[in-house]
Amino acid sequence: MSAGEETLQPQRKKKKARKTLLTLLAVLCVVIALGYFAYWFLVLSHYQDTDDAYVAGNQVQIMPQVSGSVTKVWFDDTDYVKQGDVLVTLDKTDAGQAYEKSLTALATSVRQTRQAMINSKQYLANITLKKIALSQAQEDLQRRIPLGKAQLIGREDLQHARDAVTSAQAALDVATQQYNANQAILLNTSLENQPAVQQAATAVRDAWLALQRTDIRSPIDGYISRRAVQVGAQITPSSSLMAVVPDKQLWVDANFKETQLAGVRIGQPATIVSDLYGDDVVYHGKVVGLDMGTGSAFSLLPAQNATGNWIKVVQRLPVRVDIDPADLAKHPLRIGLSTLVTVDTSDPQGAVLASAVRKTPAYQSNALELQLDQVNQVIAGVIRANAG
């Protein structure tokens, strides 16, 4: 073997090794590409994600039901309140005076109605007297008619007897009509069920409700936000005082591109990562509905694509994703926080639009309901005290 051949042999070996390495590298790249394609086809293609997603929730606006001057503000922003807690107190002077006035009006109505009932008995007694007077006048006339025929009394006396009967009959008619007119008001109804008494009792209830509503209460558990009311302010039923935000009734509005929504269905599972906690905390949820319009369609100034100056833009549709309450309890969120939402679309069996009608209220609270038992007892006491 010559010296030249000995020099070329290592070069050939290097080229062969390089070719083998490149071949292996190409095969590895193909395998990785095929593996990624298979993984995408089997797994990743069934997931849709968006970072245009924000935490949403109820913001219960606190507004008064009566007008008045603010004397106390019991809570401030970020404070926690429970359902039924008094948030704001109004001056009770005017409402208290109106309530006392309504009680006086009720007592007056009871006494006047009672007087009308007593008058009925008086009218009945008067009818009896008028009947007796009519009977006497008729008897006198009957006795004078034979005497008049026998010309034992003058014609004038006989005419006076006839006039007395007519006058007695008229007096009886007047007394009967007075009794009927009084009965048209009473109609044999008990005192407490008389319309005048019922109207006065309703006025008492209205005044009592207005007095109770000078204490403005929270309808739900939650946290105070956006307090705008100040002590001394004069407020009306249209005034917005503050908002109460519950920490449990939260969801995510995920704005997916319209090109991502073909496989999204109600009930599909979703994972949520918030910017507040990062990847360390993953929330679990599910799709509960797709909105009926894009964000641009419901904007204050919707796009007018018919003007001719039209550029196609991929639209986004809000998708509502409920969050697992257990996850929320461990890691509370706030309204408006940014999130990353990923929806698993592998199960296509769900509905695109909801078709079932709710049988129960989506939200409810009885904290603002006032029971009338207390004021009804007061009304009954006033009626008893003035019924005689």
C-alpha positions as CSV (number, residue, x, y, z in Angstrom):
1,M,0.0,0.0,0.0
2,S,1.4,3.3,-1.0
3,A,1.6,6.4,1.2
4,G,-1.2,8.2,-0.8
5,E,-3.6,5.3,-0.2
6,E,-2.8,5.4,3.5
7,T,-3.7,9.1,3.6
8,L,-7.0,8.7,1.7
9,Q,-8.3,5.8,3.9
10,P,-8.9,7.9,7.1
11,Q,-10.7,10.5,5.0
12,R,-13.0,7.9,3.5
13,K,-13.8,6.6,7.0
14,K,-14.6,10.1,8.2
15,K,-16.9,10.7,5.2
16,K,-18.6,7.4,5.8
17,A,-19.1,8.1,9.5
18,R,-20.4,11.6,8.7
19,K,-22.8,10.1,6.1
20,T,-24.0,7.5,8.6
21,L,-24.5,10.2,11.3
22,L,-26.4,12.5,8.9
23,T,-28.6,9.5,7.9
24,L,-29.3,8.7,11.5
25,L,-30.0,12.4,12.2
26,A,-32.4,12.5,9.3
27,V,-34.2,9.4,10.4
28,L,-34.4,10.8,13.9
29,C,-35.9,14.0,12.6
30,V,-38.4,12.1,10.6
31,V,-39.3,9.9,13.6
32,I,-39.7,13.0,15.8
33,A,-41.8,14.7,13.1
34,L,-44.0,11.6,12.8
35,G,-44.3,11.3,16.5
36,Y,-45.2,15.0,17.0
37,F,-47.7,14.7,14.1
38,A,-49.3,11.6,15.8
39,Y,-49.3,13.4,19.1
40,W,-50.9,16.4,17.6
41,F,-53.5,14.4,15.7
42,L,-54.4,12.2,18.7
43,V,-54.1,14.7,21.5
44,L,-53.2,18.3,20.7
45,S,-55.8,18.7,17.9
46,H,-58.5,18.1,20.5
47,Y,-57.5,21.1,22.6
48,Q,-58.3,24.7,22.0
49,D,-56.8,27.4,24.1
50,T,-56.9,31.2,24.4
51,D,-55.3,33.8,26.6
52,D,-58.0,36.3,25.8
53,A,-59.9,35.2,28.8
54,Y,-60.9,37.0,32.0
55,V,-62.5,36.2,35.3
56,A,-66.1,37.4,35.5
57,G,-68.7,37.4,38.3
58,N,-71.8,39.0,39.7
59,Q,-71.5,42.6,40.9
60,V,-74.6,43.3,43.0
61,Q,-75.4,47.0,42.9
62,I,-76.7,48.3,46.2
63,M,-79.5,50.9,45.7
64,P,-81.9,52.3,48.2
65,Q,-85.6,51.6,48.1
66,V,-86.5,55.0,49.8
67,S,-85.1,58.5,49.8
68,G,-83.3,60.0,52.7
69,S,-80.2,61.4,54.3
70,V,-77.3,59.0,55.0
71,T,-76.4,59.0,58.7
72,K,-74.1,55.9,58.9
73,V,-72.0,53.9,56.4
74,W,-71.1,50.6,58.1
75,F,-68.6,49.1,55.6
76,D,-65.9,50.3,53.3
77,D,-64.2,48.8,50.2
78,T,-62.7,45.3,50.6
79,D,-64.7,44.6,53.7
80,Y,-66.5,41.3,54.0
81,V,-70.3,41.3,54.6
82,K,-72.8,38.6,55.2
83,Q,-76.3,38.4,53.8
84,G,-78.7,40.7,55.7
85,D,-76.0,43.0,57.2
86,V,-76.9,46.7,57.4
87,L,-74.7,48.5,54.9
88,V,-76.1,52.0,55.1
89,T,-78.5,53.7,57.6
90,L,-80.7,56.6,56.6
91,D,-82.2,59.3,58.9
92,K,-85.4,57.7,60.4
93,T,-87.1,61.0,61.5
94,D,-89.3,61.5,58.4
95,A,-90.1,57.8,58.1
96,G,-90.9,57.5,61.8
97,Q,-93.2,60.5,61.6
98,A,-95.0,59.1,58.6
99,Y,-95.5,55.8,60.4
100,E,-97.0,57.5,63.5
101,K,-99.3,59.6,61.3
102,S,-100.5,56.4,59.6
103,L,-101.3,54.8,63.0
104,T,-103.4,57.9,63.9
105,A,-105.2,57.8,60.6
106,L,-106.0,54.1,61.2
107,A,-107.4,54.9,64.6
108,T,-109.5,57.7,63.2
109,S,-110.8,55.4,60.4
110,V,-111.7,52.7,62.9
111,R,-113.7,55.2,65.1
112,Q,-115.5,56.7,62.1
113,T,-116.4,53.2,60.8
114,R,-117.6,52.2,64.3
115,Q,-119.8,55.4,64.4
116,A,-121.3,54.4,61.0
117,M,-122.2,51.0,62.5
118,I,-123.8,52.6,65.5
119,N,-125.7,54.9,63.1
120,S,-127.2,51.9,61.4
121,K,-128.8,50.9,64.7
122,Q,-130.1,54.4,65.1
123,Y,-131.5,54.4,61.6
124,L,-133.3,51.1,62.3
125,A,-134.8,52.6,65.5
126,N,-135.9,55.7,63.5
127,I,-137.6,53.4,60.9
128,T,-139.5,51.7,63.7
129,L,-140.7,55.1,65.0
130,K,-141.8,56.2,61.5
131,K,-143.7,53.0,61.0
132,I,-145.6,53.6,64.2
133,A,-146.3,57.2,63.2
134,L,-147.6,56.0,59.8
135,S,-149.7,53.4,61.5
136,Q,-151.3,56.0,63.8
137,A,-151.9,58.4,61.0
138,Q,-153.6,55.6,58.9
139,E,-155.8,54.6,61.9
140,D,-156.8,58.2,62.4
141,L,-157.7,58.5,58.7
142,Q,-159.8,55.3,58.8
143,R,-161.7,56.6,61.8
144,R,-162.4,60.0,60.1
145,I,-163.6,58.6,56.8
146,P,-167.0,57.4,58.1
147,L,-167.4,60.6,60.1
148,G,-166.7,62.6,57.0
149,K,-169.3,60.6,55.0
150,A,-171.9,61.3,57.8
151,Q,-170.8,64.9,57.6
152,L,-170.0,64.8,61.3
153,I,-166.6,66.4,60.7
154,G,-165.6,69.0,58.2
155,R,-163.9,68.3,54.9
156,E,-160.9,70.2,56.1
157,D,-160.3,67.8,59.1
158,L,-160.6,64.8,56.8
159,Q,-158.0,66.3,54.4
160,H,-155.7,67.0,57.2
161,A,-155.9,63.3,58.2
162,R,-155.0,62.3,54.6
163,D,-152.1,64.7,54.6
164,A,-150.9,63.3,57.9
165,V,-150.8,59.8,56.3
166,T,-148.9,61.1,53.3
167,S,-146.4,62.9,55.5
168,A,-145.8,59.9,57.7
169,Q,-145.2,57.7,54.7
170,A,-142.7,60.2,53.3
171,A,-140.9,60.3,56.7
172,L,-140.7,56.5,56.7
173,D,-139.3,56.5,53.2
174,V,-136.6,59.0,54.2
175,A,-135.7,57.0,57.2
176,T,-135.5,53.8,55.1
177,Q,-133.3,55.5,52.5
178,Q,-130.9,56.8,55.2
179,Y,-130.6,53.3,56.6
180,N,-130.0,51.8,53.1
181,A,-127.4,54.5,52.3
182,N,-125.5,53.7,55.5
183,Q,-125.7,49.9,54.8
184,A,-124.3,50.5,51.3
185,I,-121.1,51.6,53.0
186,L,-121.0,48.8,55.6
187,L,-122.6,45.9,53.8
188,N,-122.7,43.7,56.9
189,T,-118.9,43.5,56.9
190,S,-116.9,43.2,60.1
191,L,-115.1,46.3,61.4
192,E,-111.6,45.1,60.5
193,N,-112.7,44.2,57.0
194,Q,-114.3,47.5,56.2
195,P,-112.7,49.1,53.1
196,A,-111.9,52.3,54.9
197,V,-110.2,50.4,57.7
198,Q,-108.4,48.2,55.2
199,Q,-107.1,51.2,53.3
200,A,-105.8,52.8,56.5
201,A,-104.1,49.5,57.5
202,T,-102.4,49.3,54.1
203,A,-101.1,52.8,54.6
204,V,-99.7,51.7,58.0
205,R,-97.9,48.8,56.3
206,D,-96.5,51.1,53.6
207,A,-95.2,53.5,56.2
208,W,-93.7,50.6,58.3
209,L,-92.0,49.2,55.2
210,A,-90.5,52.6,54.4
211,L,-89.2,52.9,58.0
212,Q,-87.6,49.4,57.8
213,R,-86.0,50.3,54.5
214,T,-84.0,53.1,56.0
215,D,-81.6,50.3,56.9
216,I,-80.1,49.2,53.6
217,R,-79.0,45.6,53.8
218,S,-76.8,43.3,51.8
219,P,-78.7,40.7,49.7
220,I,-75.7,38.3,49.6
221,D,-72.4,37.3,51.1
222,G,-69.5,39.1,49.5
223,Y,-67.0,41.9,49.5
224,I,-67.7,45.6,49.3
225,S,-66.4,47.3,46.1
226,R,-66.8,50.7,44.5
227,R,-68.3,52.4,47.5
228,A,-69.7,55.8,46.4
229,V,-72.0,56.8,49.3
230,Q,-70.9,59.3,51.9
231,V,-72.3,60.3,55.3
232,G,-74.6,63.2,54.9
233,A,-75.5,62.5,51.3
234,Q,-79.1,62.9,50.1
235,I,-79.9,59.7,48.2
236,T,-82.9,58.5,46.1
237,P,-83.9,55.1,44.8
238,S,-81.9,55.7,41.7
239,S,-78.6,56.3,43.6
240,S,-75.9,53.6,43.3
241,L,-74.3,53.3,46.7
242,M,-71.8,50.4,46.3
243,A,-71.4,46.9,44.9
244,V,-71.2,43.6,46.7
245,V,-69.1,41.0,44.9
246,P,-69.4,37.3,46.0
247,D,-66.2,35.3,45.9
248,K,-67.8,32.0,45.1
249,Q,-70.0,32.8,42.1
250,L,-67.2,33.4,39.6
251,W,-66.7,32.1,36.0
252,V,-64.4,32.9,33.1
253,D,-65.4,34.5,29.8
254,A,-63.0,33.0,27.3
255,N,-62.9,34.8,23.9
256,F,-62.1,32.2,21.4
257,K,-61.5,32.9,17.7
258,E,-64.4,31.8,15.5
259,T,-62.0,29.4,13.8
260,Q,-61.5,27.5,17.1
261,L,-65.1,26.9,17.9
262,A,-66.1,24.2,15.5
263,G,-65.6,21.4,18.1
264,V,-66.5,23.3,21.3
265,R,-69.6,21.9,23.0
266,I,-71.4,22.5,26.3
267,G,-70.2,20.3,29.1
268,Q,-66.6,19.8,27.7
269,P,-63.9,20.0,30.4
270,A,-61.5,22.9,30.6
271,T,-58.4,23.9,32.6
272,I,-57.8,27.5,33.7
273,V,-54.5,29.1,34.6
274,S,-54.6,32.6,36.0
275,D,-51.8,35.1,35.8
276,L,-52.3,35.8,39.5
277,Y,-51.0,32.4,40.6
278,G,-49.2,31.2,37.5
279,D,-48.8,27.6,36.3
280,D,-48.5,26.3,39.9
281,V,-52.3,26.5,40.3
282,V,-54.6,24.9,37.7
283,Y,-58.3,25.4,38.0
284,H,-60.8,22.9,36.6
285,G,-64.0,23.8,35.0
286,K,-66.4,23.1,32.1
287,V,-68.0,24.9,29.2
288,V,-71.6,26.0,30.2
289,G,-72.5,28.0,27.1
290,L,-71.5,30.0,24.0
291,D,-72.7,33.6,23.7
292,M,-75.1,34.5,21.0
293,G,-72.9,37.3,19.5
294,T,-69.3,38.3,19.1
295,G,-67.8,41.1,21.1
296,S,-67.9,43.5,18.1
297,A,-71.6,42.8,17.5
298,F,-72.5,43.8,21.1
299,S,-70.1,46.7,21.2
300,L,-71.3,50.3,21.7
301,L,-70.4,51.1,18.1
302,P,-70.7,47.9,16.1
303,A,-68.8,47.6,12.9
304,Q,-70.7,48.6,9.7
305,N,-69.3,46.2,7.1
306,A,-71.8,47.4,4.5
307,T,-70.0,50.7,4.0
308,G,-67.6,49.3,1.4
309,N,-64.4,49.9,3.4
310,W,-64.4,46.4,4.7
311,I,-61.5,44.3,5.9
312,K,-62.1,40.8,7.1
313,V,-61.1,40.3,10.8
314,V,-61.3,37.0,12.6
315,Q,-64.0,37.6,15.2
316,R,-64.0,36.3,18.8
317,L,-67.0,34.7,20.6
318,P,-67.3,34.7,24.4
319,V,-67.4,31.2,25.8
320,R,-68.5,30.9,29.5
321,V,-66.5,28.4,31.5
322,D,-67.6,27.6,35.1
323,I,-64.9,27.1,37.7
324,D,-64.9,24.3,40.2
325,P,-66.0,25.8,43.6
326,A,-63.5,23.7,45.4
327,D,-60.6,25.2,43.4
328,L,-62.0,28.7,44.0
329,A,-62.2,28.1,47.8
330,K,-58.5,27.1,47.8
331,H,-57.3,29.9,45.6
332,P,-59.7,32.8,45.4
333,L,-59.8,34.9,42.2
334,R,-60.9,38.5,41.5
335,I,-63.2,39.8,38.7
336,G,-61.2,40.9,35.7
337,L,-58.1,38.8,36.2
338,S,-56.4,37.5,33.1
339,T,-56.4,33.7,32.5
340,L,-55.3,31.1,30.0
341,V,-58.2,28.7,29.2
342,T,-57.8,25.3,27.5
343,V,-60.8,23.3,26.4
344,D,-60.7,19.6,25.7
345,T,-62.9,19.1,22.6
346,S,-62.4,15.4,22.3
347,D,-66.0,14.6,23.3
348,P,-68.3,16.0,20.5
349,Q,-71.6,14.8,22.1
350,G,-72.5,18.0,23.9
351,A,-74.9,20.6,22.5
352,V,-73.8,23.8,20.8
353,L,-76.7,25.8,22.3
354,A,-78.6,25.2,25.4
355,S,-82.1,23.8,24.9
356,A,-83.3,23.2,28.5
357,V,-85.3,25.8,30.3
358,R,-84.3,26.6,33.9
359,K,-86.8,25.4,36.5
360,T,-85.3,27.3,39.4
361,P,-83.8,30.8,39.7
362,A,-80.2,31.2,38.6
363,Y,-79.7,33.4,41.7
364,Q,-82.0,34.3,44.6
365,S,-81.9,36.0,48.0
366,N,-84.6,36.6,50.6
367,A,-82.5,39.0,52.6
368,L,-84.6,42.0,51.4
369,E,-87.9,40.4,52.1
370,L,-89.8,41.9,55.1
371,Q,-92.2,39.8,57.0
372,L,-95.4,41.8,57.9
373,D,-96.3,39.8,61.1
374,Q,-95.0,42.5,63.4
375,V,-96.9,45.4,61.8
376,N,-100.0,43.2,61.4
377,Q,-100.0,42.8,65.2
378,V,-99.7,46.5,65.7
379,I,-102.6,47.1,63.3
380,A,-104.7,44.5,65.1
381,G,-103.9,46.3,68.5
382,V,-105.0,49.7,67.1
383,I,-108.3,48.3,65.8
384,R,-109.0,46.6,69.1
385,A,-108.2,49.8,71.1
386,N,-110.5,52.0,69.0
387,A,-113.4,49.6,68.3
388,G,-115.1,50.4,71.6
